[in-house]
Amino acid sequence: MKKLGMGIVVLSLLMACGGQQKVVQKPVKEESASPYDESFDPLSLHDDDITIQPGEHKTNSSSEKKVKKAKQTESETVLKETDGFRVQILATRSIETATMVKQQAEEQFKPYDYKVYWQFEAPFYKIRVGDVLKRTDAENIRDLAKQLGYDQAFPVRSKVKVPVQTY
């Protein structure tokens, strides 16, 4: 009796697993040699308004290159990162508020040549101003920030970017 019951179970499993599968044929796409769409023709744009005349482009002589390079090095200031102070004017969880305050602060502090920084320390977006090495300088920036309406401004230790002094 046990053998008969076991045989029926095995037979039913075989019949369930051995059914025919329906095969669906997908339409055959024509394969192109390139995976890119090469049907675009740039000549169809009729973009004839740009022309380059012979002799219009000049190559810089070596003396002109030296002058340009000298001007670039004079205008580019080399900065180094060191320990210093910045003044925090805002800490908020709202990215929209932080963005608006940063833009406003950039306009307000621009005449004083103070750079405004955006820093994210979860969960707060912090807006900080200035790059100074001395706390007294940071306190002066704080006083200016309070005059501009940032009542909660305070100095914080931070990594700052200052010009490298060559002696």
C-alpha angles and dihedrals in degrees: 000000000000090000092052093050091047091049092052092051093049092046093050091050092051092049092048093050097039098061121129118266119225110236116214115198117213119217111263114245120210108247116222122209092239125053089213130087104250096176094097114107114197090197088068089069093072090214098165098141094095116073130163115211120210111263092018094110118064129197116225116248118232092257091053089050091052092051092049091048091050091050091050094052091048093052096041113080117204110229130199128197117235141149114287143117140288130179117242112215100171142019116182141152092222116091090197093056092046091050094050094046092048092053091047092047092049089058094045097046096040094089088055094049094239117145120223119221134200117212130177119208108167122287095006134070107212127199115204133179134210142009111241134152099208127064091222089060089050090051089054089053089048091054090050091049090052090051088053091054104267097126095172095055118135137164119259133187110251145152106270135191114232131170116267109245115219117201 
